[in-house]
Amino acid sequence: MILKRIFAPHIQSKLVYTTTQNAFYKDMYSAFGLKEALVHPELYERLMQLEPLLASQNLILVIYDAFRPLSVQKFMYETAPDYIKPYIAPPPKPDSKRGFHPRGVAIDCYLTDIKGNALSFPTEPDAFYQGYEKDPQYPLYLKKCHRNYDGPDITDEQKSNRALLEKMMTSVGLEGLPHEWWHFNLPNAWEYPLIDSLNEVEIQ
């Protein structure tokens, strides 16, 4: 299986799970050799179509999660603390219509300006913020992750930026999940094979 690195001035790879600034508060990827955003060649081609559009608007698309081997998905699910366990998807089975990241056909992303300042969205990317696990209001916060959420606790600017991101991604034929404004994948994503580890991958 071939997976592609991201090479474009206005599309950046910043994997959040190679840092401690994520819902686990741990680097979950580096021990598995995963240090950069990798995507299926078909997804890569669609993302490259965004480069001139991003450039024309002085924006940068930041990819903070992409290919996640099935073995890593299993590790994340099995080692997840109780406070995050309900939010971690179990490893998909081969005949499942779930699990797009282990197929290399999905990304999680957000937009920044040309200086790298993140645009404002209804929630933080991946719905993570320091201390979330101790916040009794966190379930209410998660409602704002839905891409059609229109409550009074998000601003017009946040709605506009969310809509801009979605418009860009759908313009190249990608699809979003209803409950994650940051997630986009290839159509019929479940038809692509699951990839167990980086050992099965040729990186280009």
C-alpha positions as CSV (number, residue, x, y, z in Angstrom):
1,M,0.0,0.0,0.0
2,I,1.3,3.4,-1.0
3,L,0.7,6.4,1.2
4,K,1.8,10.0,0.4
5,R,3.5,12.6,2.5
6,I,2.1,16.1,2.4
7,F,4.2,18.6,0.4
8,A,2.6,21.9,-0.2
9,P,3.3,25.5,1.1
10,H,-0.3,26.0,2.3
11,I,-0.9,22.5,3.7
12,Q,1.0,21.5,6.8
13,S,1.4,18.3,8.8
14,K,1.3,18.8,12.6
15,L,0.2,15.5,14.1
16,V,-1.3,16.2,17.5
17,Y,-0.8,12.7,18.7
18,T,3.0,13.1,18.4
19,T,2.7,15.7,21.2
20,T,1.3,15.7,24.7
21,Q,-1.3,18.3,23.8
22,N,-4.1,15.9,23.0
23,A,-6.9,14.1,24.8
24,F,-4.5,11.4,26.2
25,Y,-1.9,13.9,27.4
26,K,0.6,11.5,25.8
27,D,2.6,11.0,22.6
28,M,0.6,8.1,21.2
29,Y,2.3,7.9,17.7
30,S,6.0,8.3,17.8
31,A,6.7,4.8,19.3
32,F,5.0,3.3,16.3
33,G,7.1,5.3,13.9
34,L,4.3,7.6,12.9
35,K,5.7,11.2,12.8
36,E,3.9,12.9,9.9
37,A,0.6,13.1,8.1
38,L,0.3,10.3,5.6
39,V,-2.7,9.8,3.2
40,H,-3.9,7.6,0.5
41,P,-2.8,8.8,-3.0
42,E,-6.4,9.6,-4.0
43,L,-6.8,11.8,-0.9
44,Y,-3.5,13.4,-1.6
45,E,-4.5,14.4,-5.1
46,R,-7.7,16.0,-3.8
47,L,-5.8,17.9,-1.1
48,M,-3.3,19.2,-3.7
49,Q,-6.3,20.7,-5.6
50,L,-6.8,22.9,-2.5
51,E,-3.4,24.5,-2.7
52,P,-4.2,27.4,-5.1
53,L,-7.4,28.1,-3.3
54,L,-5.7,28.3,0.0
55,A,-2.9,30.5,-1.5
56,S,-5.4,32.9,-3.0
57,Q,-7.0,33.4,0.4
58,N,-3.7,33.5,2.4
59,L,-4.8,30.5,4.4
60,I,-3.0,27.4,5.6
61,L,-4.7,24.0,6.1
62,V,-3.2,22.3,9.1
63,I,-3.6,18.5,9.2
64,Y,-3.3,17.3,12.8
65,D,-4.4,13.7,12.3
66,A,-4.4,11.5,9.2
67,F,-3.4,7.9,8.7
68,R,-3.5,5.9,11.9
69,P,-2.6,2.2,11.6
70,L,-5.0,-0.3,12.9
71,S,-2.5,-1.4,15.5
72,V,-2.3,2.1,16.8
73,Q,-6.1,2.4,16.9
74,K,-6.1,-0.8,19.0
75,F,-3.4,0.6,21.3
76,M,-5.3,3.9,21.8
77,Y,-8.6,2.1,22.5
78,E,-7.1,-0.5,24.9
79,T,-5.0,2.0,26.9
80,A,-7.5,4.9,26.9
81,P,-8.2,6.3,30.4
82,D,-11.7,5.9,31.7
83,Y,-12.4,9.6,31.1
84,I,-11.8,9.4,27.4
85,K,-12.8,5.7,26.7
86,P,-16.4,6.6,25.6
87,Y,-15.0,8.9,22.9
88,I,-12.5,6.5,21.4
89,A,-13.7,4.3,18.5
90,P,-13.0,0.6,18.9
91,P,-10.8,-0.9,16.2
92,P,-12.9,-1.6,13.1
93,K,-13.3,-5.1,11.7
94,P,-12.4,-5.8,8.1
95,D,-16.1,-5.8,7.0
96,S,-16.9,-2.7,8.9
97,K,-18.1,0.6,7.4
98,R,-16.2,2.4,10.2
99,G,-12.6,3.3,10.8
100,F,-11.5,5.7,8.1
101,H,-8.2,6.8,9.6
102,P,-6.7,3.2,9.5
103,R,-7.5,3.2,5.8
104,G,-5.5,6.4,5.1
105,V,-8.5,8.1,3.6
106,A,-9.4,10.6,6.3
107,I,-7.9,13.7,7.8
108,D,-8.7,16.0,10.8
109,C,-7.8,19.6,10.1
110,Y,-8.4,23.3,10.7
111,L,-7.4,26.6,9.1
112,T,-4.9,29.3,10.1
113,D,-4.0,32.6,8.6
114,I,-0.7,32.9,6.7
115,K,1.2,33.6,9.9
116,G,-0.1,30.4,11.5
117,N,-2.7,31.9,13.8
118,A,-5.6,29.5,14.0
119,L,-9.0,30.8,12.8
120,S,-11.7,30.7,15.4
121,F,-14.0,27.6,15.2
122,P,-16.9,26.5,17.4
123,T,-14.6,24.2,19.5
124,E,-10.9,23.5,19.7
125,P,-9.8,21.0,17.1
126,D,-10.6,17.5,18.3
127,A,-12.6,19.1,21.1
128,F,-9.5,19.1,23.3
129,Y,-8.6,21.7,25.9
130,Q,-6.6,21.4,29.1
131,G,-8.6,20.1,31.9
132,Y,-11.5,18.9,29.8
133,E,-11.6,15.6,31.7
134,K,-12.5,17.4,34.9
135,D,-15.1,19.8,33.4
136,P,-18.7,18.8,34.1
137,Q,-19.8,20.9,31.1
138,Y,-17.7,18.9,28.6
139,P,-20.8,16.9,27.3
140,L,-22.4,20.3,26.5
141,Y,-19.2,21.4,24.8
142,L,-19.2,18.4,22.6
143,K,-22.6,19.4,21.1
144,K,-20.7,22.3,19.5
145,C,-18.6,19.9,17.5
146,H,-21.6,19.0,15.2
147,R,-21.1,20.8,11.9
148,N,-24.7,22.0,11.9
149,Y,-24.8,23.2,15.5
150,D,-26.3,26.7,15.6
151,G,-26.6,27.5,19.3
152,P,-26.2,30.9,20.8
153,D,-22.8,29.9,22.4
154,I,-20.9,30.1,19.1
155,T,-20.2,33.2,17.2
156,D,-20.9,34.3,13.6
157,E,-17.2,34.2,12.9
158,Q,-16.9,30.6,14.1
159,K,-19.9,29.6,12.0
160,S,-18.4,31.4,9.0
161,N,-15.0,29.7,9.4
162,R,-16.6,26.3,9.9
163,A,-18.6,26.8,6.7
164,L,-15.5,28.0,4.8
165,L,-13.5,24.9,5.8
166,E,-16.4,22.6,4.8
167,K,-16.9,24.5,1.4
168,M,-13.2,24.1,0.6
169,M,-13.2,20.4,1.4
170,T,-16.4,19.5,-0.3
171,S,-15.2,21.5,-3.4
172,V,-12.6,18.7,-4.0
173,G,-15.1,15.9,-3.3
174,L,-14.5,15.1,0.3
175,E,-17.1,14.4,2.9
176,G,-17.5,15.3,6.5
177,L,-18.8,13.6,9.6
178,P,-21.9,15.2,11.1
179,H,-20.5,15.2,14.6
180,E,-17.0,16.5,13.9
181,W,-16.6,19.8,12.0
182,W,-12.8,19.0,11.6
183,H,-13.1,15.6,9.9
184,F,-13.1,14.9,6.2
185,N,-12.7,11.7,4.2
186,L,-12.9,10.2,0.7
187,P,-16.4,9.1,-0.5
188,N,-17.1,5.4,0.1
189,A,-14.2,5.4,2.6
190,W,-15.1,2.0,4.0
191,E,-14.3,0.4,0.6
192,Y,-10.5,1.0,1.1
193,P,-8.5,-1.7,2.9
194,L,-7.5,-1.4,6.6
195,I,-3.8,-1.1,7.1
196,D,-2.4,-2.7,10.2
197,S,1.0,-1.1,10.5
198,L,3.6,1.1,8.8
199,N,5.4,-2.1,7.8
200,E,2.7,-2.6,5.2
201,V,3.2,0.9,3.7
202,E,5.5,2.4,1.1
203,I,5.8,6.1,1.8
204,Q,6.2,8.4,-1.1
